[in-house]
Amino acid sequence: MQDDLKHSPKATQLIESLDGDNPGYITMVSVIELYWVLTSCYDLTCEKVSQALEAILRTKLA
């Protein structure tokens, strides 16, 4: 969401450092927490969260 001045740049740097030789992964617990945060803190609908999760699953690293 890029809404935390301290953590957002660190998260962006981590994500941008991932590639085919250095892939990342998301645990099921993290997916569940992501759903909870997006629906309860950001008031996103289930449809919007579903779209976000689908985008994450479809992301391919070069």
mmCIF file of the N, C-alpha and C atoms, coordinates in Angstrom:
data_MODEL
# 
_entry.id   MODEL 
# 
loop_
_atom_site.group_PDB 
_atom_site.id 
_atom_site.type_symbol 
_atom_site.label_atom_id 
_atom_site.label_alt_id 
_atom_site.label_comp_id 
_atom_site.label_asym_id 
_atom_site.label_entity_id 
_atom_site.label_seq_id 
_atom_site.pdbx_PDB_ins_code 
_atom_site.Cartn_x 
_atom_site.Cartn_y 
_atom_site.Cartn_z 
_atom_site.occupancy 
_atom_site.B_iso_or_equiv 
_atom_site.pdbx_formal_charge 
_atom_site.auth_seq_id 
_atom_site.auth_comp_id 
_atom_site.auth_asym_id 
_atom_site.auth_atom_id 
_atom_site.pdbx_PDB_model_num 
ATOM 1   N N  . MET A 1 1  ? 0.820   -1.195  0.000   1.00 0.00 ? 1  MET A N  1 
ATOM 2   C CA . MET A 1 1  ? 0.000   0.000   0.000   1.00 0.00 ? 1  MET A CA 1 
ATOM 3   C C  . MET A 1 1  ? 0.864   1.258   0.000   1.00 0.00 ? 1  MET A C  1 
ATOM 4   N N  . GLN A 1 2  ? 2.160   1.099   0.260   1.00 0.00 ? 2  GLN A N  1 
ATOM 5   C CA . GLN A 1 2  ? 3.088   2.239   0.258   1.00 0.00 ? 2  GLN A CA 1 
ATOM 6   C C  . GLN A 1 2  ? 2.632   3.341   1.212   1.00 0.00 ? 2  GLN A C  1 
ATOM 7   N N  . ASP A 1 3  ? 2.138   2.942   2.381   1.00 0.00 ? 3  ASP A N  1 
ATOM 8   C CA . ASP A 1 3  ? 1.604   3.925   3.326   1.00 0.00 ? 3  ASP A CA 1 
ATOM 9   C C  . ASP A 1 3  ? 2.447   4.062   4.595   1.00 0.00 ? 3  ASP A C  1 
ATOM 10  N N  . ASP A 1 4  ? 3.599   3.440   4.632   1.00 0.00 ? 4  ASP A N  1 
ATOM 11  C CA . ASP A 1 4  ? 4.460   3.506   5.808   1.00 0.00 ? 4  ASP A CA 1 
ATOM 12  C C  . ASP A 1 4  ? 5.815   4.053   5.375   1.00 0.00 ? 4  ASP A C  1 
ATOM 13  N N  . LEU A 1 5  ? 6.143   5.237   5.826   1.00 0.00 ? 5  LEU A N  1 
ATOM 14  C CA . LEU A 1 5  ? 7.372   5.904   5.378   1.00 0.00 ? 5  LEU A CA 1 
ATOM 15  C C  . LEU A 1 5  ? 8.628   5.115   5.720   1.00 0.00 ? 5  LEU A C  1 
ATOM 16  N N  . LYS A 1 6  ? 8.611   4.371   6.804   1.00 0.00 ? 6  LYS A N  1 
ATOM 17  C CA . LYS A 1 6  ? 9.789   3.611   7.216   1.00 0.00 ? 6  LYS A CA 1 
ATOM 18  C C  . LYS A 1 6  ? 9.878   2.259   6.515   1.00 0.00 ? 6  LYS A C  1 
ATOM 19  N N  . HIS A 1 7  ? 8.776   1.538   6.455   1.00 0.00 ? 7  HIS A N  1 
ATOM 20  C CA . HIS A 1 7  ? 8.815   0.164   5.956   1.00 0.00 ? 7  HIS A CA 1 
ATOM 21  C C  . HIS A 1 7  ? 8.580   0.017   4.455   1.00 0.00 ? 7  HIS A C  1 
ATOM 22  N N  . SER A 1 8  ? 7.839   0.923   3.848   1.00 0.00 ? 8  SER A N  1 
ATOM 23  C CA . SER A 1 8  ? 7.529   0.801   2.425   1.00 0.00 ? 8  SER A CA 1 
ATOM 24  C C  . SER A 1 8  ? 8.772   0.754   1.545   1.00 0.00 ? 8  SER A C  1 
ATOM 25  N N  . PRO A 1 9  ? 9.755   1.648   1.743   1.00 0.00 ? 9  PRO A N  1 
ATOM 26  C CA . PRO A 1 9  ? 10.962  1.567   0.901   1.00 0.00 ? 9  PRO A CA 1 
ATOM 27  C C  . PRO A 1 9  ? 11.721  0.255   1.078   1.00 0.00 ? 9  PRO A C  1 
ATOM 28  N N  . LYS A 1 10 ? 11.753  -0.267  2.300   1.00 0.00 ? 10 LYS A N  1 
ATOM 29  C CA . LYS A 1 10 ? 12.433  -1.536  2.550   1.00 0.00 ? 10 LYS A CA 1 
ATOM 30  C C  . LYS A 1 10 ? 11.709  -2.686  1.854   1.00 0.00 ? 10 LYS A C  1 
ATOM 31  N N  . ALA A 1 11 ? 10.385  -2.677  1.920   1.00 0.00 ? 11 ALA A N  1 
ATOM 32  C CA . ALA A 1 11 ? 9.602   -3.723  1.265   1.00 0.00 ? 11 ALA A CA 1 
ATOM 33  C C  . ALA A 1 11 ? 9.772   -3.651  -0.253  1.00 0.00 ? 11 ALA A C  1 
ATOM 34  N N  . THR A 1 12 ? 9.746   -2.456  -0.795  1.00 0.00 ? 12 THR A N  1 
ATOM 35  C CA . THR A 1 12 ? 9.937   -2.282  -2.232  1.00 0.00 ? 12 THR A CA 1 
ATOM 36  C C  . THR A 1 12 ? 11.311  -2.776  -2.658  1.00 0.00 ? 12 THR A C  1 
ATOM 37  N N  . GLN A 1 13 ? 12.334  -2.426  -1.896  1.00 0.00 ? 13 GLN A N  1 
ATOM 38  C CA . GLN A 1 13 ? 13.692  -2.861  -2.221  1.00 0.00 ? 13 GLN A CA 1 
ATOM 39  C C  . GLN A 1 13 ? 13.788  -4.391  -2.198  1.00 0.00 ? 13 GLN A C  1 
ATOM 40  N N  . LEU A 1 14 ? 13.186  -5.013  -1.204  1.00 0.00 ? 14 LEU A N  1 
ATOM 41  C CA . LEU A 1 14 ? 13.205  -6.476  -1.117  1.00 0.00 ? 14 LEU A CA 1 
ATOM 42  C C  . LEU A 1 14 ? 12.513  -7.097  -2.318  1.00 0.00 ? 14 LEU A C  1 
ATOM 43  N N  . ILE A 1 15 ? 11.329  -6.626  -2.634  1.00 0.00 ? 15 ILE A N  1 
ATOM 44  C CA . ILE A 1 15 ? 10.565  -7.184  -3.754  1.00 0.00 ? 15 ILE A CA 1 
ATOM 45  C C  . ILE A 1 15 ? 11.315  -6.996  -5.064  1.00 0.00 ? 15 ILE A C  1 
ATOM 46  N N  . GLU A 1 16 ? 11.897  -5.830  -5.262  1.00 0.00 ? 16 GLU A N  1 
ATOM 47  C CA . GLU A 1 16 ? 12.612  -5.563  -6.508  1.00 0.00 ? 16 GLU A CA 1 
ATOM 48  C C  . GLU A 1 16 ? 13.930  -6.329  -6.602  1.00 0.00 ? 16 GLU A C  1 
ATOM 49  N N  . SER A 1 17 ? 14.421  -6.856  -5.483  1.00 0.00 ? 17 SER A N  1 
ATOM 50  C CA . SER A 1 17 ? 15.667  -7.631  -5.511  1.00 0.00 ? 17 SER A CA 1 
ATOM 51  C C  . SER A 1 17 ? 15.437  -9.081  -5.927  1.00 0.00 ? 17 SER A C  1 
ATOM 52  N N  . LEU A 1 18 ? 14.188  -9.512  -5.974  1.00 0.00 ? 18 LEU A N  1 
ATOM 53  C CA . LEU A 1 18 ? 13.875  -10.901 -6.322  1.00 0.00 ? 18 LEU A CA 1 
ATOM 54  C C  . LEU A 1 18 ? 13.977  -11.108 -7.823  1.00 0.00 ? 18 LEU A C  1 
ATOM 55  N N  . ASP A 1 19 ? 14.462  -12.277 -8.191  1.00 0.00 ? 19 ASP A N  1 
ATOM 56  C CA . ASP A 1 19 ? 14.526  -12.655 -9.603  1.00 0.00 ? 19 ASP A CA 1 
ATOM 57  C C  . ASP A 1 19 ? 14.537  -14.175 -9.693  1.00 0.00 ? 19 ASP A C  1 
ATOM 58  N N  . GLY A 1 20 ? 14.757  -14.682 -10.883 1.00 0.00 ? 20 GLY A N  1 
ATOM 59  C CA . GLY A 1 20 ? 14.755  -16.124 -11.098 1.00 0.00 ? 20 GLY A CA 1 
ATOM 60  C C  . GLY A 1 20 ? 15.806  -16.859 -10.294 1.00 0.00 ? 20 GLY A C  1 
ATOM 61  N N  . ASP A 1 21 ? 16.946  -16.222 -10.046 1.00 0.00 ? 21 ASP A N  1 
ATOM 62  C CA . ASP A 1 21 ? 18.011  -16.846 -9.261  1.00 0.00 ? 21 ASP A CA 1 
ATOM 63  C C  . ASP A 1 21 ? 17.826  -16.649 -7.765  1.00 0.00 ? 21 ASP A C  1 
ATOM 64  N N  . ASN A 1 22 ? 17.056  -15.662 -7.372  1.00 0.00 ? 22 ASN A N  1 
ATOM 65  C CA . ASN A 1 22 ? 16.827  -15.329 -5.972  1.00 0.00 ? 22 ASN A CA 1 
ATOM 66  C C  . ASN A 1 22 ? 15.329  -15.096 -5.761  1.00 0.00 ? 22 ASN A C  1 
ATOM 67  N N  . PRO A 1 23 ? 14.526  -16.181 -5.884  1.00 0.00 ? 23 PRO A N  1 
ATOM 68  C CA . PRO A 1 23 ? 13.075  -16.012 -5.779  1.00 0.00 ? 23 PRO A CA 1 
ATOM 69  C C  . PRO A 1 23 ? 12.621  -15.850 -4.341  1.00 0.00 ? 23 PRO A C  1 
ATOM 70  N N  . GLY A 1 24 ? 11.466  -15.285 -4.184  1.00 0.00 ? 24 GLY A N  1 
ATOM 71  C CA . GLY A 1 24 ? 10.852  -15.168 -2.873  1.00 0.00 ? 24 GLY A CA 1 
ATOM 72  C C  . GLY A 1 24 ? 9.678   -16.130 -2.794  1.00 0.00 ? 24 GLY A C  1 
ATOM 73  N N  . TYR A 1 25 ? 9.082   -16.198 -1.653  1.00 0.00 ? 25 TYR A N  1 
ATOM 74  C CA . TYR A 1 25 ? 7.881   -17.005 -1.497  1.00 0.00 ? 25 TYR A CA 1 
ATOM 75  C C  . TYR A 1 25 ? 6.990   -16.358 -0.443  1.00 0.00 ? 25 TYR A C  1 
ATOM 76  N N  . ILE A 1 26 ? 5.723   -16.720 -0.480  1.00 0.00 ? 26 ILE A N  1 
ATOM 77  C CA . ILE A 1 26 ? 4.758   -16.190 0.473   1.00 0.00 ? 26 ILE A CA 1 
ATOM 78  C C  . ILE A 1 26 ? 4.134   -17.375 1.195   1.00 0.00 ? 26 ILE A C  1 
ATOM 79  N N  . THR A 1 27 ? 4.214   -17.396 2.507   1.00 0.00 ? 27 THR A N  1 
ATOM 80  C CA . THR A 1 27 ? 3.619   -18.483 3.275   1.00 0.00 ? 27 THR A CA 1 
ATOM 81  C C  . THR A 1 27 ? 2.101   -18.335 3.328   1.00 0.00 ? 27 THR A C  1 
ATOM 82  N N  . MET A 1 28 ? 1.431   -19.427 3.609   1.00 0.00 ? 28 MET A N  1 
ATOM 83  C CA . MET A 1 28 ? -0.026  -19.394 3.719   1.00 0.00 ? 28 MET A CA 1 
ATOM 84  C C  . MET A 1 28 ? -0.458  -18.453 4.850   1.00 0.00 ? 28 MET A C  1 
ATOM 85  N N  . VAL A 1 29 ? 0.283   -18.442 5.937   1.00 0.00 ? 29 VAL A N  1 
ATOM 86  C CA . VAL A 1 29 ? -0.037  -17.539 7.045   1.00 0.00 ? 29 VAL A CA 1 
ATOM 87  C C  . VAL A 1 29 ? 0.029   -16.089 6.569   1.00 0.00 ? 29 VAL A C  1 
ATOM 88  N N  . SER A 1 30 ? 1.016   -15.762 5.732   1.00 0.00 ? 30 SER A N  1 
ATOM 89  C CA . SER A 1 30 ? 1.135   -14.402 5.211   1.00 0.00 ? 30 SER A CA 1 
ATOM 90  C C  . SER A 1 30 ? -0.032  -14.053 4.300   1.00 0.00 ? 30 SER A C  1 
ATOM 91  N N  . VAL A 1 31 ? -0.486  -15.003 3.507   1.00 0.00 ? 31 VAL A N  1 
ATOM 92  C CA . VAL A 1 31 ? -1.635  -14.760 2.630   1.00 0.00 ? 31 VAL A CA 1 
ATOM 93  C C  . VAL A 1 31 ? -2.880  -14.486 3.465   1.00 0.00 ? 31 VAL A C  1 
ATOM 94  N N  . ILE A 1 32 ? -3.071  -15.261 4.504   1.00 0.00 ? 32 ILE A N  1 
ATOM 95  C CA . ILE A 1 32 ? -4.227  -15.068 5.377   1.00 0.00 ? 32 ILE A CA 1 
ATOM 96  C C  . ILE A 1 32 ? -4.150  -13.709 6.077   1.00 0.00 ? 32 ILE A C  1 
ATOM 97  N N  . GLU A 1 33 ? -2.970  -13.359 6.556   1.00 0.00 ? 33 GLU A N  1 
ATOM 98  C CA . GLU A 1 33 ? -2.813  -12.056 7.207   1.00 0.00 ? 33 GLU A CA 1 
ATOM 99  C C  . GLU A 1 33 ? -3.015  -10.922 6.209   1.00 0.00 ? 33 GLU A C  1 
ATOM 100 N N  . LEU A 1 34 ? -2.527  -11.087 4.987   1.00 0.00 ? 34 LEU A N  1 
ATOM 101 C CA . LEU A 1 34 ? -2.741  -10.076 3.955   1.00 0.00 ? 34 LEU A CA 1 
ATOM 102 C C  . LEU A 1 34 ? -4.228  -9.870  3.724   1.00 0.00 ? 34 LEU A C  1 
ATOM 103 N N  . TYR A 1 35 ? -4.973  -10.959 3.616   1.00 0.00 ? 35 TYR A N  1 
ATOM 104 C CA . TYR A 1 35 ? -6.424  -10.858 3.440   1.00 0.00 ? 35 TYR A CA 1 
ATOM 105 C C  . TYR A 1 35 ? -7.048  -10.084 4.598   1.00 0.00 ? 35 TYR A C  1 
ATOM 106 N N  . TRP A 1 36 ? -6.682  -10.450 5.814   1.00 0.00 ? 36 TRP A N  1 
ATOM 107 C CA . TRP A 1 36 ? -7.253  -9.806  6.999   1.00 0.00 ? 36 TRP A CA 1 
ATOM 108 C C  . TRP A 1 36 ? -6.950  -8.306  7.012   1.00 0.00 ? 36 TRP A C  1 
ATOM 109 N N  . VAL A 1 37 ? -5.706  -7.946  6.744   1.00 0.00 ? 37 VAL A N  1 
ATOM 110 C CA . VAL A 1 37 ? -5.313  -6.532  6.766   1.00 0.00 ? 37 VAL A CA 1 
ATOM 111 C C  . VAL A 1 37 ? -6.049  -5.749  5.682   1.00 0.00 ? 37 VAL A C  1 
ATOM 112 N N  . LEU A 1 38 ? -6.091  -6.307  4.484   1.00 0.00 ? 38 LEU A N  1 
ATOM 113 C CA . LEU A 1 38 ? -6.728  -5.574  3.381   1.00 0.00 ? 38 LEU A CA 1 
ATOM 114 C C  . LEU A 1 38 ? -8.226  -5.397  3.588   1.00 0.00 ? 38 LEU A C  1 
ATOM 115 N N  . THR A 1 39 ? -8.872  -6.380  4.215   1.00 0.00 ? 39 THR A N  1 
ATOM 116 C CA . THR A 1 39 ? -10.314 -6.245  4.427   1.00 0.00 ? 39 THR A CA 1 
ATOM 117 C C  . THR A 1 39 ? -10.649 -5.456  5.688   1.00 0.00 ? 39 THR A C  1 
ATOM 118 N N  . SER A 1 40 ? -9.864  -5.614  6.739   1.00 0.00 ? 40 SER A N  1 
ATOM 119 C CA . SER A 1 40 ? -10.231 -4.956  7.990   1.00 0.00 ? 40 SER A CA 1 
ATOM 120 C C  . SER A 1 40 ? -9.612  -3.566  8.156   1.00 0.00 ? 40 SER A C  1 
ATOM 121 N N  . CYS A 1 41 ? -8.394  -3.389  7.712   1.00 0.00 ? 41 CYS A N  1 
ATOM 122 C CA . CYS A 1 41 ? -7.727  -2.091  7.887   1.00 0.00 ? 41 CYS A CA 1 
ATOM 123 C C  . CYS A 1 41 ? -7.942  -1.152  6.704   1.00 0.00 ? 41 CYS A C  1 
ATOM 124 N N  . TYR A 1 42 ? -8.017  -1.721  5.506   1.00 0.00 ? 42 TYR A N  1 
ATOM 125 C CA . TYR A 1 42 ? -8.153  -0.898  4.302   1.00 0.00 ? 42 TYR A CA 1 
ATOM 126 C C  . TYR A 1 42 ? -9.549  -0.964  3.704   1.00 0.00 ? 42 TYR A C  1 
ATOM 127 N N  . ASP A 1 43 ? -10.429 -1.737  4.329   1.00 0.00 ? 43 ASP A N  1 
ATOM 128 C CA . ASP A 1 43 ? -11.823 -1.863  3.892   1.00 0.00 ? 43 ASP A CA 1 
ATOM 129 C C  . ASP A 1 43 ? -11.979 -2.254  2.429   1.00 0.00 ? 43 ASP A C  1 
ATOM 130 N N  . LEU A 1 44 ? -11.060 -3.076  1.926   1.00 0.00 ? 44 LEU A N  1 
ATOM 131 C CA . LEU A 1 44 ? -11.212 -3.564  0.559   1.00 0.00 ? 44 LEU A CA 1 
ATOM 132 C C  . LEU A 1 44 ? -12.254 -4.674  0.531   1.00 0.00 ? 44 LEU A C  1 
ATOM 133 N N  . THR A 1 45 ? -12.976 -4.759  -0.562  1.00 0.00 ? 45 THR A N  1 
ATOM 134 C CA . THR A 1 45 ? -13.961 -5.824  -0.720  1.00 0.00 ? 45 THR A CA 1 
ATOM 135 C C  . THR A 1 45 ? -13.251 -7.139  -0.991  1.00 0.00 ? 45 THR A C  1 
ATOM 136 N N  . CYS A 1 46 ? -13.968 -8.227  -0.806  1.00 0.00 ? 46 CYS A N  1 
ATOM 137 C CA . CYS A 1 46 ? -13.397 -9.543  -1.106  1.00 0.00 ? 46 CYS A CA 1 
ATOM 138 C C  . CYS A 1 46 ? -12.977 -9.622  -2.574  1.00 0.00 ? 46 CYS A C  1 
ATOM 139 N N  . GLU A 1 47 ? -13.754 -8.982  -3.435  1.00 0.00 ? 47 GLU A N  1 
ATOM 140 C CA . GLU A 1 47 ? -13.421 -8.982  -4.868  1.00 0.00 ? 47 GLU A CA 1 
ATOM 141 C C  . GLU A 1 47 ? -12.083 -8.278  -5.116  1.00 0.00 ? 47 GLU A C  1 
ATOM 142 N N  . LYS A 1 48 ? -11.849 -7.142  -4.481  1.00 0.00 ? 48 LYS A N  1 
ATOM 143 C CA . LYS A 1 48 ? -10.589 -6.408  -4.651  1.00 0.00 ? 48 LYS A CA 1 
ATOM 144 C C  . LYS A 1 48 ? -9.410  -7.214  -4.098  1.00 0.00 ? 48 LYS A C  1 
ATOM 145 N N  . VAL A 1 49 ? -9.618  -7.849  -2.952  1.00 0.00 ? 49 VAL A N  1 
ATOM 146 C CA . VAL A 1 49 ? -8.556  -8.666  -2.369  1.00 0.00 ? 49 VAL A CA 1 
ATOM 147 C C  . VAL A 1 49 ? -8.265  -9.856  -3.276  1.00 0.00 ? 49 VAL A C  1 
ATOM 148 N N  . SER A 1 50 ? -9.304  -10.444 -3.813  1.00 0.00 ? 50 SER A N  1 
ATOM 149 C CA . SER A 1 50 ? -9.139  -11.564 -4.744  1.00 0.00 ? 50 SER A CA 1 
ATOM 150 C C  . SER A 1 50 ? -8.316  -11.136 -5.962  1.00 0.00 ? 50 SER A C  1 
ATOM 151 N N  . GLN A 1 51 ? -8.586  -9.955  -6.478  1.00 0.00 ? 51 GLN A N  1 
ATOM 152 C CA . GLN A 1 51 ? -7.825  -9.437  -7.615  1.00 0.00 ? 51 GLN A CA 1 
ATOM 153 C C  . GLN A 1 51 ? -6.358  -9.233  -7.236  1.00 0.00 ? 51 GLN A C  1 
ATOM 154 N N  . ALA A 1 52 ? -6.108  -8.720  -6.041  1.00 0.00 ? 52 ALA A N  1 
ATOM 155 C CA . ALA A 1 52 ? -4.737  -8.501  -5.585  1.00 0.00 ? 52 ALA A CA 1 
ATOM 156 C C  . ALA A 1 52 ? -4.001  -9.828  -5.436  1.00 0.00 ? 52 ALA A C  1 
ATOM 157 N N  . LEU A 1 53 ? -4.655  -10.810 -4.838  1.00 0.00 ? 53 LEU A N  1 
ATOM 158 C CA . LEU A 1 53 ? -4.024  -12.120 -4.661  1.00 0.00 ? 53 LEU A CA 1 
ATOM 159 C C  . LEU A 1 53 ? -3.765  -12.794 -6.002  1.00 0.00 ? 53 LEU A C  1 
ATOM 160 N N  . GLU A 1 54 ? -4.703  -12.655 -6.916  1.00 0.00 ? 54 GLU A N  1 
ATOM 161 C CA . GLU A 1 54 ? -4.515  -13.226 -8.250  1.00 0.00 ? 54 GLU A CA 1 
ATOM 162 C C  . GLU A 1 54 ? -3.335  -12.578 -8.954  1.00 0.00 ? 54 GLU A C  1 
ATOM 163 N N  . ALA A 1 55 ? -3.181  -11.273 -8.802  1.00 0.00 ? 55 ALA A N  1 
ATOM 164 C CA . ALA A 1 55 ? -2.043  -10.568 -9.407  1.00 0.00 ? 55 ALA A CA 1 
ATOM 165 C C  . ALA A 1 55 ? -0.727  -11.079 -8.826  1.00 0.00 ? 55 ALA A C  1 
ATOM 166 N N  . ILE A 1 56 ? -0.705  -11.309 -7.518  1.00 0.00 ? 56 ILE A N  1 
ATOM 167 C CA . ILE A 1 56 ? 0.502   -11.849 -6.887  1.00 0.00 ? 56 ILE A CA 1 
ATOM 168 C C  . ILE A 1 56 ? 0.807   -13.238 -7.442  1.00 0.00 ? 56 ILE A C  1 
ATOM 169 N N  . LEU A 1 57 ? -0.199  -14.085 -7.546  1.00 0.00 ? 57 LEU A N  1 
ATOM 170 C CA . LEU A 1 57 ? 0.011   -15.453 -8.033  1.00 0.00 ? 57 LEU A CA 1 
ATOM 171 C C  . LEU A 1 57 ? 0.456   -15.489 -9.484  1.00 0.00 ? 57 LEU A C  1 
ATOM 172 N N  . ARG A 1 58 ? 0.045   -14.520 -10.263 1.00 0.00 ? 58 ARG A N  1 
ATOM 173 C CA . ARG A 1 58 ? 0.396   -14.492 -11.686 1.00 0.00 ? 58 ARG A CA 1 
ATOM 174 C C  . ARG A 1 58 ? 1.735   -13.808 -11.966 1.00 0.00 ? 58 ARG A C  1 
ATOM 175 N N  . THR A 1 59 ? 2.322   -13.198 -10.937 1.00 0.00 ? 59 THR A N  1 
ATOM 176 C CA . THR A 1 59 ? 3.585   -12.492 -11.124 1.00 0.00 ? 59 THR A CA 1 
ATOM 177 C C  . THR A 1 59 ? 4.697   -13.478 -11.442 1.00 0.00 ? 59 THR A C  1 
ATOM 178 N N  . LYS A 1 60 ? 5.414   -13.184 -12.496 1.00 0.00 ? 60 LYS A N  1 
ATOM 179 C CA . LYS A 1 60 ? 6.566   -14.003 -12.877 1.00 0.00 ? 60 LYS A CA 1 
ATOM 180 C C  . LYS A 1 60 ? 7.802   -13.121 -12.834 1.00 0.00 ? 60 LYS A C  1 
ATOM 181 N N  . LEU A 1 61 ? 8.835   -13.660 -12.287 1.00 0.00 ? 61 LEU A N  1 
ATOM 182 C CA . LEU A 1 61 ? 10.096  -12.908 -12.202 1.00 0.00 ? 61 LEU A CA 1 
ATOM 183 C C  . LEU A 1 61 ? 10.953  -13.251 -13.410 1.00 0.00 ? 61 LEU A C  1 
ATOM 184 N N  . ALA A 1 62 ? 11.607  -12.246 -13.914 1.00 0.00 ? 62 ALA A N  1 
ATOM 185 C CA . ALA A 1 62 ? 12.484  -12.441 -15.066 1.00 0.00 ? 62 ALA A CA 1 
ATOM 186 C C  . ALA A 1 62 ? 13.790  -13.080 -14.650 1.00 0.00 ? 62 ALA A C  1 
# 
